[in-house]
Amino acid sequence: MTTTRFAPSPTGYIHVGNLRTALFNHLIARKAGGDFILRIDDTDPERSKEAYVEAIQQDMTWLGLSWDRVERQSLRLDRYSAAADQLRAMGRFYECFETPTELDLKRKKQLNMGKPPVYDRAALALTEAEKEQLRAERGQGHWRFKLDLERIEWTDGILGEMSIDAASVSDPVLIRGDGQVLYTLASVVDDIEMGVTDVVRGSDHVTNTATQIQMITALGGTLPAFAHHSLLTGPQGEALSKRLGTLALRDLRQQGVEPAALLSQMARLGSSDPIELRDDLTTIAEGFNLTHFGSAPTKFDVDDLFPLTGRHLQTLEHSALADEIAALGVPADLSQQFWAVTRENITTRHDLAAWWRLFSQGADPVIEAEDSEFVAQAMTLLPMGPLDGESWGTWTAAVKAATGRKGRGLFMPLRKALTGQQHGPDMSAVLPLLQVIKARG
Ligand code: GLU
């Protein structure tokens, strides 16, 4: 059975970059009728926060990215020490005592000599007595996995044939001196024990994958299929990392971006398939194909989400917004009409409030000097009694007859006087909604 996971560290809010990973894994599981696990990578007790765990779940729920179960690494520490013991017994795990400063010096020396900055395995030469002494001086050491120095190969679902020389990679540290289990060990143990069949993540994990393949094999696990999607950049190709803080899913939500817009964009951006608005995850999943994605960095422009959002909103029936419209104070008998008039004139749901303000309180009229007499005269001709879909036509016909104005010179000053805007919905639909006019004597 297909099993995928989305494995955020709860050290911040999830952003558009994380969403790509979450969505791809979700779609793969759903398309295959498999399981999608939300795995909270919280082995770092200092940086992990419960508030972020909740926020991640809220953000995913908002998008409809349902999961089949939640796993927490902080509850599985015994599993990680069991795996560490197994690796130790195999002679694939060794204790090191270098300080960060010493490691940094080693790296600098290697780089100066034009060599790759790979850990030199000096700790492998330590005798038991030397280790005892180092422990006494420096405390417990940190533990590294001993890579087999051979080429590590896999067929990547996006990048194709991959081959990494293990000799060009440092033996990964799996447990810190203070006992904290690091991501690589926890992730490998989880992927094996949770039966993860497909791992899709950002291309910043390619080197991790090489080491994880050796670890999974050493621990007797079955290798999942790996795929690494490109990283997002800004519209100019600039790194997004600094801006990701402002591209948190909750910020986009607050700006009025609709889930359908975000999901439609993210499920296709960076692939050879066009971005088309799809209104739900099922239809998004139908056209989704991981092999259509390319390895080049993917340009992301947050502004593209707004036209998609507007187009999605236009497709919604009144019932989908009835509560929201009522909450704005729109009387029930005007609600349908209000939606019919505004649906094609909003970019996000937030714009509804501005339209209702305009209809209920009137706009700041925009009246050009040369139109002021004309507008004043027109106002005296507004038909009395309740206004309906015919009223605009009746009124403008009367104004035309009285003033001799026609076309744009007739309609535009009236639109601007009543709505404060040059563009907007059909005035014959707007007029009956204008509460100020309705309330006049
Ligand atoms: N917690 C890791 C991250 O957020 C998970 C990476 C993975 O999918 O293995 O980068």
Residues whose N, C-alpha, C, O or C-beta is under 5 A from the ligand:
A	BS01	LIG	A7 P8 S9 D41 S187 V200 R201
